[in-house]
Amino acid sequence: MLAEPTILLVHSPLLTSATWDALRSQLDAAGWRVAVLDLRRLVEAPSFHAAVCAEAAASVAPGVPTVVVGHSRAGPYLPGIADAVGSDRLDVVFMDARLPHPGTSWFRSLPPERAAWLREMALSGRLPTWDTWFPDDSLADVLPDPDQRRQVLHGLPELSWKVVSEVLPTPGKAWHSARHIYLQLSAAYQPTAKQAEERGYRVRSLDSNHLAMITQPALVMDLLLSALQP
């Protein structure tokens, strides 16, 4: 008899595990076994990638069928997480997420003008918290409920530049044998979803926003579960 699958939720390094609170409640109520990584305590590790992969492996029982879901900037870490988990039945889901860039860093994977903008923001070797990157009204548009906005934006990390400049390794066997899925939540990620489709990913879309798993968790759960169907 096959073990019950686990859904492993991985937030963007720029955000916190509160990203997943609403969706996790939906999945829990639907009877899924859910694990959530908290990346904030890993950002000072000598290798952020290695620490994330080790934490992921420790969060899932060996051999258990696993669905790894990564949001936004968690995307490039999903191949390493897939290899660390190493399940024979593995789905890797990119949720409005960046695609992998093995052999290069987050910084070097950016277009030159975007890389220069990011570099200019770094003060004393750290990036300012993600909420300061945008005008206040733009975040209010995405997270209109003030209590929810405070919860999601509380305790955001200032990432060390070593996280941004770390070169990610080449993926291994488990990543290549996994099923790859892309869930597009916002119009901004339509080009990325198209690239994912060209790579052979299963692509599904929702006309919403980048943080829809917070504001519309039931819809996002339905999108995720439908994409996981055989």
N, C-alpha and C positions, 0 to 999 in steps of 0.2 A: 504493500500500500504506500502511495506517494505521500510524503510529508506535506503539511499545509504550507503554501507559499508565503513568503514574507515580502512586503513592500518596504523598501528602504528609501527614505526621503532625504535628499541632500540639498541643503540651501546654498544659495550663492555665498561665497566668502565675504561679499560686501554687506550681507544681511545677517539675520540670525535665525535660529530654529523656529521663532515665532511665525516665520513665513508659512509654516505648515500646520499651525494649530487648527485652523478651520477645516482644512482638507483632512487632516488626521481624524478629527471628530467624525466626519462623514464616513471615512473608511472604517473606523472602529465600529460605528453603528451598523455598518453593512457586513460586519463579521470578519474583516480582514485582520491579519496580524501585521502590525506596522512598527517599524523602527525608524527613529529620526536621529540623524547625526547633528551634533552641535560643534561647528567648526571654529567657534570663537576661541576656544581654549587651545587650539592647535596652531594658531597663526604665528607663534614665536618658535615653533619647532625648527630644528636645523634644515629639514626638508618638509615643507608644508604638504607636498604631494604624498610623500611617504607616510606622513602622519595621518593624513586623510584615509589613505588606503588601509593602514593598519586598524584604524578606528572602524572602518566599514567592515573589515573581516571579523572583528570582534563583536559586531552587532548582529551578525547572522549566523545561525547554527550551520556547521559544515554540511555541505551536500543538500541543504534545503533549497527547493526551487525559489528563485528570488527575482523580484522586479526592482531594479534600481532606477529611481526617478531623480533627475537633477534639474534645477532651475537656473536659468540665466548663466552666470559665470561659473556655475558648478559643472557645466557641460564638458569642458576640456579635461576634467578629472574623472569622468565616467569610465573611460577605457581602463585606467589603472584600478579603479574600484572594481570593475567587472573581473579583472584578472585576480584581484585580491580575494574577492568572494568565491570565484572559481566554481560556481554551481554548474551542473550539467544542464539544468534548465534555467536559462537566464534571459530576461528581457531587460534592455537598457533603454530608458525613455528620456528624451531631451524635451523639457517643458519650457518653451520659449527660451531656449538655451543656445549658447555658443557651441559650435561644433569643435571636435578635437583638433589640436594643432601639435601633434607629436614632433619632437625634434626642435621645438622652438618655445619661446616663452610667451606669456600673455602679452607683454610689452611689444615683443618683436612680431607678434601675429597681427598687430593693428596696422591700419593704413598710416602713412607717415604723419599726416596732420593730426590724427587722433592720438598717435603715440606722443607727439610733441605736447598736445593738450594735457595728457595724463602726466607727463613728466613735469610740466609746469605746476601742476597741482600738488605734487609731492613736496611736503615740507619736512625738513630734518629726516628724510628717508621714510616718510609715511604719507599715505594718502588720507585726506580728510574723510570723514564719514560720508557715506553714500547720499544721505539726505541733503547734504550741502551742495551737491553737484547740480541741483535744479532749482528753479524759482519755487517759492513756497506754494504758489497756486497750482503748479503742475502736479505736485504730490497730493494736494487736496482734491484734485480732479480724479486721480486714480484711487485714492483712499478717502472718500468723502466723509465717512464716519470718524469724528475726531478721537473718540476713545480707541477705536480700532487702529487709527493712524498712530497714536501714541504708543500703543502696544507693539506694533510692528517695527516702529523706528527706535524704540528704546534699546539702549545699549549697543548700538551699531559700532563695529570695530574700526579703528584706524589701521589699515593694513600696512605692514612693513613692505618696503620696496622689494625685499628679497622674495616675497610671494609673487609679486608682479614680474620679476625678472627670472624666476626659476624655470629652467628648461624641462619640459615634460618628456618622459621616455616613450619609446616605441611600444605600442600595445602588444600583448601576447595572445596566447591561444584562446582563452576564455572570451576575450573581447571579440575576436574574429568569429567565434562560433555562436555568439549570442544573437538574438533578434534585436534589431535596432528600430526604434520608433521615435518619431518627432511629432510633438504636439505644439502647434502654433496657436498662441493665445492673442497676440497683438499684431497689428499691421506692420509694425516696425520689424518684426521677425519673419515677414513673408519671404524676403530674399534668402534668408538662412534656411527656411523650410524648403524652398525650391532646391537649394544645394543639397539638402538632406535627401530629398526625393531622387535627385540625380545620382546620389551615392547608393541608392537602393533601400533607403529607410522607408518604413511604413509611415505615411504622413496623414495626420488628421488636424483639422483647424476649428477654432472657435472665434467668433467675432466679438472680442472682448478687449482686455487690457493685460499688461505685463504681469500684474498681480492678481489675476482673476481667481487663482486658487484661494485668495484671501477674501475677495468680495463676492465671488460666485462659486463657492466650493462644491455645491451639488452638481452644477453644470460641468465643472472640471473633472469631478469624479466620474461622471457618466462618460465624458470624452475619454478619460484614461481607461476605464474598464472596457469600453467598446473597442478601443485600439488594441487591447490585450486579447481579444477574441482570436481563436485560431484562424 
